[in-house]
Amino acid sequence: MNKIPLWTNRRKKTGDYEGFRDKWKQQISHEEGFGQYLLSRQKIDLGQLSRALGEQKETGARLGEILVRHKALTLEQLLLELGGYLGVTKVDLTQVDIDPKVASLLSEQAACRYGAIPVGLKDRILQVAMFDPGNHHYVENIRILTGFEVEPLLADEAQVVTAIKKYLTVEKSIAELSGQDEQECKGIGRINTLDSEEGNDAPTIQLVDFLLRDAIMLGASDIHWEPGETVMRVRYRIDGRLETKRSFPLGVARNVLARIKIMSGMDVAERRLPQDGRSSFFVGGKTIDLRISSLPTVHGEKIVIRILDQDTAQRSLQSLGMSRGVEQSIQRLIKEPHGIILVVGPTGSGKTTTLYALLRELVSEQLNLVSIEDPVEYQLPGVVSVQVQPKIGLTFAQGLRSILRQDPDVIMIGEIRDEETARIAIAAALTGHLVLSTLHTNTAAEAFTRLLDMGIEPYLVAAVLRGVLSQRLVRRLCEQCKEPWHLDPLEKDAMDLPESVRQVFRAKGCPKCRGTGYSGRIGIHELLLYHQDIKDLVLEGQSSGAIEEKAIAKGMIPLRRDGYNKVRQGLTSLEEIWYSTSGIMR
């Protein structure tokens, strides 16, 4: 992301420092209050001001916060008006490169006390981002503490708090941990067994908590903690792509990884074998489940944390990005009393999320819904979930046999991995149960041949399959910065777009999307509905290509074509469709 220079087009000479400070004080010494200022600029009406002042008197909250909470102003409007009222410049901290050395001119304790962080220093004038720059005492105290003349800037409170954690809390923790490691290296020697306090000290806890909270707030699905030869790097998987966020000395890494293992209930002393664990983390008013796995590498243990937001299990079919035709057909399929419905695609294509959306549609008092997974990622009210545990003999096949004795109406199988599981699933479908499951195939048509390759007889496949949904996840274009892209005739022809479509959109990048041009993801789908022509091809043992051709002739919209439709709607870009459907012919 391109950061803006903080001092662009700013004063060239410092002038008289005292005069500068007096001028700033005069600028913010308005006789009228902020509420009257907003009223005079017709940003709010008298009724809104009266109600806000009444609430302020009762609660002591800031007037601006109350107005934003009551939707009289947006946060952006509030900051612009407050900057004008105080006579200070508004700054977006997501667009500013902050030098850690400048930020450290103010201690973490003072930064938290005054709600401020230094962001720039030039000609002995220190620019300090604050969410209350009108407080004369705070500004004067910062001047005394730092020894520099202070130019206050107005910033969003959340951005200031995040910057303090990033540049002061985290850096302080890293420095303390690095110092501990240096002291240990200079000492008599370290006992080979892990110290009982390792991973439990305050700097380590603060560092791990900050990175977990940061990843969750950014919408990451996974956090990778990867030790290298000289440093450990931390990467977040956001919208399906890995982004490097931090790097630490290996001495810090040891404490950090120990902390994560303690959180997840792993054996901290065992570093030679892979381990799995679970934990939870409270952030943003809700509890996030964490699934943690460790893997020994030549440079030490690597840990990956999968972030499981329970809100994902509450997503509806409408929110998955399905076209109206696909959604309506799926709704009809899940109303079938028996048979198998498969969701296929590679790892990370959102198959489990789709299965939960289908289950959510089926939840009712009249149905017994049971799922068997490895592992259980989400818990959906109204669904009985079974965790596969191969170590004690509870495999998918064994679990399914037991589930069939539990009088189920609908069975969700996390994945059909082998012939034994496939045969039990088919037996369940033949005996009057609706079965939902996943397979790892590229296209919907390949699901039929995949089952045949497992050793399932063609007549069984033809008898139970009701439909196959193939899907991918593509990144959604950022609505704040996407830009038009005019297509030439060759590009239109390649996408089979009508002449009326003259342009699509492509990614650009802005602070809101971290410069990527994308924010969030959306699904592209192809739904192969089972009918007599498909059944005949399966019984004849025809290839997946022949099955796909027949399905398209009968109206199936191929995966890439559905992606092009979403490009046409301005939801994603051509690059995303080409990337996610590489290796698919249609």
N, C-alpha and C positions, 0 to 999 in steps of 0.2 A: 504494500500500500504506500502511495506517495504521501509523505507527511508535509505539512506546510511549514515554511520557515517562520519561526515565532517572531523574529524581529523585522520582517519584511515591511518596508514603507513606514518604519517607526522613526522617532527622533534621532537625529545624528549627533546632537550635542547634549550633554547632561545639563548644562546651565547651572543655576544656583540650586543646590539640593534643598535648602530650606524653602526657597520660593516654590519649588516643585511640590513639596509636601503641603505647603499652605494652599496652593492652588487646588490640589486634590481635595483637601478638607472643605474648601469653599464650594467645590462642585457638588459634594454630596450633602451639603447643609441646606437642604430645601426646607422652607418653612412649612409647606404643606406635607402631609403624610403620603405614604405610598398609595393608600386607598384613594385619597383625593386626586392624586396624580393619575391613577387609572381611570377614575371617573371623568376627569377633565379631558382625557384622550378618548373617551367613549369606548373603552375596552370592556367595561362592566357597567351595569346600571345601579341605581341607588338601592334597589331591593337586594341585589346580590351583595353589595358592600355592607348593608345593614346586617344581613344574616351572617356574613363572614365575621364582622366585628363582634357580633353577639357570641358566636362560637369561640372566637379568640379570647374573649373575656372569661368564658367558662373553662376552656381547656388550656389556654396559654400557648397554643400552637401558632406558628408563623402565619401571617395573613396570606402569603402566597401559596403555602401548602394547602390551606383551606380552600382557596379559590380553585386550585387545580383539582382537589379532591371532589369538589362540587361541579367540576367541568365548566366553570365560568371562563377559565383560561386553560389552554394546553400548557405543558411544561415548557415548550419552546417559546410560546408567547410570553410566559411569565419571565423567563430569563432575558428575553429581548427588552421587555418593558422595565425590568429591574435594572438592567444595565444602563438604560437611558435615564432612569430616575436617579441612579447613583452617580452617573457620569463616568462609569468605568467600562472597559472593554470586555465583552463576553468572549470566552474562549471555549472551544470544544477540545477537551483533552485527548480525545481519540485521534485528533489530527495533528497533535503536537509531539515532536520528538523531545522527550525529557532526558536530559543528561543526568544519570544517577548521581554524579558528583555534586551537581547543582541541587538536586532533590535532597541530598543528605546534609545540606547546610542547615536544615531544620531537623531536630530530633523527631523520632516517631512519636514520643509523648507530647511534644509541643504541637506537632502537626495534627494529632487527634484532638488536642484541646482547642485549637483555634480553627479546625476544619480547613486547613490550608496546606498547600504543597508548593515549594519553589519550582518554577518551570523554565526560567531563563535568567541569565545574568550578562549584562553588558554595560560597560562604562559605569561600574559600581552601582547600577540600579538593578535590583532583584525583582523580577516579576513573580508574583505569588498568586496562584489560582486559589480562590476561596469561594465558599458558598454563602459567606456573609461578609462581603468586602466593605460594607458600610459601618462595621464596628471599628471605631477609631482606636479603642484600647487594644484590640487584637493586632491591628496593623502596627501600632507603635511598639508593642511587645515583640513582634517579629523583627522589627528594625533593630531593637536593642539586642536580641538574641543572635542575630546574624551579622550585625555590624554593617549592613548595607541599607541604602535608601530603598524603600519598598514601593513598588507600583502594584496595587492590588488588581486582580482580574476576577471577573465573575465566572463561575463554573457551576455546572450541575453537581448537586451534593453527592449523588451516587458515583459520578466520575471522580470526584475528589477522594472519596473513601476508597474506591478501587485503586487509584494511583498511589495512595498512602500505603495500602497493603502491598502493592506490586513493587514500589521503589524503596520503601522504608522497612515494612514488616518483614517481607521475604528476604530482602538483601541483608537485613540485620540477622535473621535466622541463619542464612548461608554463612555469613561472616563468623558468627558464633560457633557454628558447627565446624567450619574450616579451622578456626582457632583451636577447638578441642582436639581435632585430628593432628595438628602440628605439635601440640603439647604432648600427645601420646607418642608421636614419632621420636621426640627428643627424650622421652623418659627411659626407664630401665628396660621396658619391653611390655608388650601386651599379651595377656593370657590368651591362648588360642580359642578357648571357649568364649562364647558371646557373653558380654557383661549383662547382668540382669536389668540394668537401667537403660541399655542402648535402645533407642527408639521411643523412650518415654519422656525425654527431656522437653522442656517447653519450646525451644526453637524448632525442634523437629516436628512437634505437633502443629505449631503454627504454620510451618511450611507446607506440610501435607494437607492440612485443612484448607489453606488458601488455594492450592492447586486443584483440589477436588471441587471446591466451590466455583472456582474460575471455569473449570471444564464444564460443569453442570450448567452454569449460567450462559455459556457459549453454545450450549446444545450439543456437546460432544457425546458420541456413543461409546467411545473407548479412550482410555489413557494408557499410553505405552511408556514404561520406565525402563530405558535401555542403557545398560552400562557399556562403555566402550573402553578403549585402551587407556585413555587419559581422563575422560569426562563421562558423565551420565547425561543423556538427553531425555527430555520429556516431550512426548508428542501427543496431540489430541486428534482423534478422528472426528472431523466435523463434516457433515453432509457427504460422508463416504470417503473423504480424502484426509490423509494424514498431514498435520501441520506441526512443525517443531515450535515449541513455545519457550522452553527453558533448557539450560544446560548447567550442570553442577560438577564440582570436583568429586573425584571418586570417594574421598573421605566423607563428604556429605551424603553420597549415595548410600553408603552402608547404613547410616542411621535412618535415612528415609525409607529404605526397603524394609528395615526391621520394624519400623512403625506400621507400615502397611500390613506386614505379616501378623503383628500383634492384633491389629484391628480385625483381621479376617479369621483369627483363630488358628493360624498355621503354626507349625513347629518352627520357632525362630532359629533354633540351632541347626536344623536340617537344611543344608544348602546344596546337597548333591542330587536330590531327587525332585521331580516336579511335584507341586502341591496345588490344591484347590481350596478356596475358602469363600465365605460370604460375609458381608457386612452391610451396614446401612448408614446413611448420612442425612442429616436434617438441614435443609436449605430452602429458602424461599417459601417457608410456611408448610412444607410437605417433606415426607420422608422418601429418600431415593435409595433403592436397593443397589448394592454393588456386588458383582461376581468377580472374584479375583483368582488369577492363576499365575503360578511362578514356573520358570523354566531355567535350569542351569545352563549357562553359556561359558565360553572360554574366558570371558572378562567378568564373570559373576552372574548373579541371578537377574533375569529379566522378568518384570511383572507387568501383566496387562489387567487393567480394571475395566470390566464391562459395566456401563451405567444403565440401569434398568428403571426407567420412569414408569410408574404404574399407570400414568395417564395414557400411555401407549395402548394398554389393553382396553381402554374405553373409547378408542377411535371407531367411528362408524364407517360403513362402506363409502358413504358420500365423501368422506374426508381423504380417501385414498387416491383420488384422482381418476377414478374409473369413468369412462364415457357412459352416457345414459344407456346405450344399448347393452354394454357389458354388465352394468349394474343391474338392470332389469332382468337379464338372463340369469345372472347369479342368484338373484332373489327367487326366481322360479326354481332353480336347481335345488336350493337348500330346503325347499318345501317338499321335495321328493321324500317318500317314506323310507326308502332304502337305496343303496348303491354307494359308489365311491366318487368323491369329488377331490381332485388333486390340484395343488398349487405348486408350480414348478419354477425353477430359476436357480442361478448360482448362489453361493453363500453371500449374505448381505443384500439380497434383493427384496427383503421385506416379506418373505413368505409367512413367518410366524405372526407378524402383525396382521396380515390378511386373514389367517386362520382365526385369530382372536376376534376380528371384526365379524367373521361369519358366525362364530359361536355367540357373540353378543346379540346378533339378530335372532338367534334361536332360543335364547334364555327365556324360559317360562315355567310356571308352576306345573304344567302338564307334562314336561319332558325331563328325563334324567340324562344330563350331559356329563360325560366323563372324558378327561384328557389324560394321556400318558406321554411324558416328555423326558428328555435328557439334555439339559436340566429343565425344571419348571421355571420359566422366566417371569411370568406374571400370574397373578391370582385374580380370576374373574368371578365375581359373585354369581352364584347359581351354577357354577361348574365345579365338579369334583376333580381335583388334580392329583395325579400319581407321578411320583419321581422314580425314574429308572435307576436301579442300583445294581449294576452287574457284579460287583464284588461279593454280594450276598445271594446272587442268582436271580435277582429281579430284573430280567431283560425285557425288551419290548414284547417279545413273544410270550414270555411267562406272564407278564402283566396283562396282556390282552386276553389270555385264557381266563384269568381271574376276573377281569372286567366283564366278560361275557356272562359270568354267573351272577352279576350285580344288576341284572335287568336294565341295561342301558337302552336309551332311544338313539342317542347320538354319541359317537366315539371320535375323539380327535387324537390322531397319532402324530407325534412330533415329526417323525420321518420314517418312511419305509426304507430300511437299509439293506435288507436281505430277503431271501426267498421265504424263510420261515415266517417272518413278520408279514410279508405280502400275502401268503396263503391264509393266515389267520384273519387278516383284514378282509380278504375276499370272502372267506367263510362267514364273517360277521355280516357283510353286505348281502350275501345270499340268504341269510336267515332273518332278514327284516330290519337291519340296522343301517342308519346313515353314517358313513365313515368319511371323515375329513382328514387329509394327510398331505405330506409334501414329498417331492422327489427332486433330486439334483439333475435336471436336464436343461438344455438351452431353449428348446421350443416346446410348445404344447404337444405337437405330433410325436416328438421323441419320447414322451412318457409311455406311449403304447409299446414301442419297441424296447424301452428300458425294462418294462415288466416281462416282456417275452425273453429278454436276455437273462433275466433272473431265473428263468426256468418255468415261468407260469404258462400254462397251456392257453393258446389263442381263444378257445371257446370260453374260458373263465374270464379273461380280460374283456372279451366282447359282452359278456353277460352282466358285468357289474359296473363298469365305468359309465358315469353320467356326464362328466365334463372335466376339462383340464384348463386351468388358468395359468398362463405363463406371464411372468412379470419381471420388470427391472425398476430400479429407482434411479431417477435422474435429478440433478440439482435444479431447483426452481430459480428463475431469474429474479434478481433483486428489483422490487418495484420502484425503489428510489433512484436507481441509476441506469436501468436497462436503456439501450439506445436503439433506434431504428437501423435496419440494415436492408438496403435495396437489393433485390435479387435480379440476376440476369436471366435470360431465357433458358440457358443450360441448367441453372440451379433449379428453376421452376420445374423444368421437365424431369429432372432427377427425383424431385419430391412429388411429382404428379399434382402440382398445385394449379388451380384455375388461373386464367389470365387476370381475374379481378384482384388476386392477391399480389400486391406490388412490393410489399416489404414484410419482413419479420423483425425480431429483436435479437440483440446479442448482448453479452456481458460487457460491462465497463469497469465497475469497481468504485466503491465509496466507503466512507467510514462505517456506515451501518452494516455493511456486509464484509468488513475487514479487508476491503480491496479486492475481493474475489469475484464480485459481480453476481454472486448467487447467495440465496438465503433460504434454507430449508430444502426439502426434496418432495418430489411428486412421482407417482407410479405411472408407468406405461404398461399396457396389458394386451394380451391376445387370449380370447376365450374360444376353445374348440368344443363345440357342443356335439354330443353323441347322437348319431342318427343311423338309419339303416345302411346308407352308403359307406359310412365309416366302419360300421360293424362288418360289412362284407370284405372290406380291405384288410381288416385285422384278421379275420378268419382265413383269408388267403395268404397271410404272412407278408403283406406288402411292406415296402420301406416307409420310413417316416416322411420322406419326400413326397411319395404318392398320397399319403394320408393328408399331408399339408395342402397339396394342390387341390384335392377334393374339398377340404374344409374351406379354402378360399373361394372356390367356385360356389360353395353353398352360402357364402356371405361372411366368413370369418375375416376380421380385419387383422392383418399380421402385426407383430410387435413394432417393427420399424414404422409402419404406416400410422399406427396410433401415436407414435412419437412425433411424426411429422405434423399430425393434427394438433398436437400440443405446442409445437413450434409456431404453427399458424395462429394459435390463440394467444401467443406471446407469453406462454408459461415457462418455456425452456428454450435452449439454443440448439442449433444444428450440431455443434460440437459435442454436446452432451448425448444426443441421440446416436451419433456415429460412434462415440466412445462406448456407450453402454450396450450397443447391439453389434459390436464387432464380432465377426465370426458367424453371423446370421445372414443367410443369403437374401432373405426377403425383408 
